Amino acid sequence: MSSANVGIGQRPSVGRLGRLLARFAFIGAFAILIAIFAFASPNFLTPGNLSNVVEGSVVLLLVALAMTLVVASGGIDLSVAVALDFGAWFSLAAMLNFDAPWPLAILAGLAGGAVVGSLNSFLIVRLGVTPFLATLGTLFIGRSVQQIGTGGGGNVNFRAAPDDFRWFAQGEVFGIPVDVLVGAVVLVIYFIILERSVYGVRIHAMGMQDAAARVAGLRTNRYRVAVYVAAGITAAVGGVLLSAGLRIFTPLAGFAYLLNAIAAVFIGASMHPRQRPNVPGTLVGVLFLGVLANGLDLIGLDFNLKAALQGIVLVIALASAAVVSRLSREA
Amino acid sequence: MTSAATIPDSAPRPWARVRQFLIRRGPLLVFALLLAYLAWQSPVFLGAWNIQASLTQAAPIAICAFGLVAVVMGGGDDVVAGGIDLSVPAGAALATAILSDQLTNAGASFGWAMLLAAGAALTVGVVNAILVTRIGLTSLLATLATLTSVVGITRVLTSNRRINVDDPVVLMVRDGQVLGIPNSVWLMLVAGAAFTFLMHQTAFGMRVQAVGGNREAATTSGIRPRPHIAMTFIIAGAAAAVASLALVARGSGSSPGVEDLLVVDMLLAGFLGAAFSPRNVVTIPGAMLGAIFVALLSNGLILIQVDNSWILGLKGVLILIVVSAAALQSRTR
């Protein structure tokens, strides 16, 4: 919306401070939220709790990064939920049913994500189905496959998973949990590719003006295939981490991450001067959602009230950040 | 959106004409073939009872989808930057909860309960309108946020419990028939006609479509986009209010979590409807057809005794076939 007001034609002269304020208004709202939680609960600002928030956000971060990539390319991927499930399921099942060594099991999990991404790219690039409907179809099919494969939706238990596999969720390197490190590495890779490389420029170009990108000689189809496959694999990494931590696969568990991943991407986009999805913004969005859920838990609210407040706080934070950023852009 | 439908150069050879017909009518043909197959497999499928049950099921989906279509028309069909309203089912569920709570727990009259319910649904629409047109959030983010809030508010209001309703007006919508057609189906048909008129026949509807098709061009020709886009969200709120009546009748009250499935079905009906339109854009009649298709398919698969685990996947495959046919059609034109 406001991209239409700002981006085209007139470029309002903005002071340096105004631009900073415009960019970081949401982070200001985030800081206020943290202050409120710190005030309301003494346990909130403890190192133990904060590292809980970070570690608890890793899986959502991976799903949200996958979504960032797809949205930047001008599409949307509802099937990341299924890619996550397949990553979790295939990695456990490979070890449990086929006695695969753990590195192979991880590869099987990632392959599950790649299959989901490949099906999406086939539908979108080959058949020309819109990303929304294509990935919705994949989501439906993927959910059915899980129900069929688990005999109607029963859990897959593998309590005796090898220690090397569990290390990905429970191990530490230099005092940092391994899953947080995995998340950080993927985050950096995404940042470099999407925000600092020519590939990122091309993907954003595709997302903004597909026809123009094609006229300029970009092989958008190839990029689109790569984008959906990479998104599937990234979400599957999240699934593998989930399995390493829980050692149980619950069918359809990935769906819970879908709306939050979309919210994180669009929170991030709302902080961008031209409302584009971007990797740092997605990180802020993921952390915001993690802090919000954690803080409301700590205050000890009723389950139903918590659900309501989660949405209302999100609306207020987004709205106030948008108003502040527009006012400072106009100032 | 903007490309005018060009008539393909005339092909004198008969097979070319057949091919063109197949491609142009592809989605509808696939649709018809599927229904024919289901009818062949299950003798009950085309029975009056099943048709009525499917249409009754389709009613709330279709009415929510009307609201969605209005928003998509005004915002453009780009999922990321365009118009979308995910909060319609949540608004309908909130209105259903208020309606049930007022009728059963507060002993209110139907008129008063419906007024409160409609007020709540419209408020959701107004909040969306403000968030998108005044504050400048993208509609996907704004309506996702209101969706979460409204679902939470509904939970607080109902303590996440079911509320039964046996109000005579609601029972009349549920059980009554006029000319052999259930009243909630009439509700869908009348709402469909009203929305079709508003969005496809009036000057207002044309202006909304102009804004959605090309905002710069619409602005240049003197249409102010913001009031029109704001209005579409309020229209979506009104659709949610009407849908709540169909919902309360379908479920004989309010059940927690009803919005979950409804979001997916609404989006499916709305965007599937585009496959039935000649220019591959969302339309109100298309959305109604889409909702009926989804409901008939769900019921048909149950009737031919497909295993429960397979149903969603088959639905996904069949929908992809219809949508691929539509994509093929718009590509070859």
Interface residues (C-beta under 8 A of the other chain):
Chain A: M1 S2 S3 A4 N5 I8 V71 G74 G75 I76 L123 L127 G128 V129 T130 P131 F132 L133 A134 L136 G137 T138 L139 F140 I141 R143 S144 V145 Q147 I148 G152 G153 G207 L259 I262 A263 F266 I267 A269 S270 Q275 P277 D302 F303 N304 L305 K306 A307 A308 L309 Q310 G311 I312 L314 V315 L318 A319 A322 V323 R326
Chain B: D78 V79 V80 A81 V127 L131 V132 T133 I135 G136 L137 T138 S139 L140 L141 A142 L144 A145 T146 L147 T148 S149 V150 V151 G152 I153 R155 V156 S159 N160 R215 E216 P225 V264 L267 L268 F271 L272 D307 N308 S309 W310 I311 L312 G313 L314 K315 G316 V317 I319 L320 V323 S324 A327 L328 S330 R331
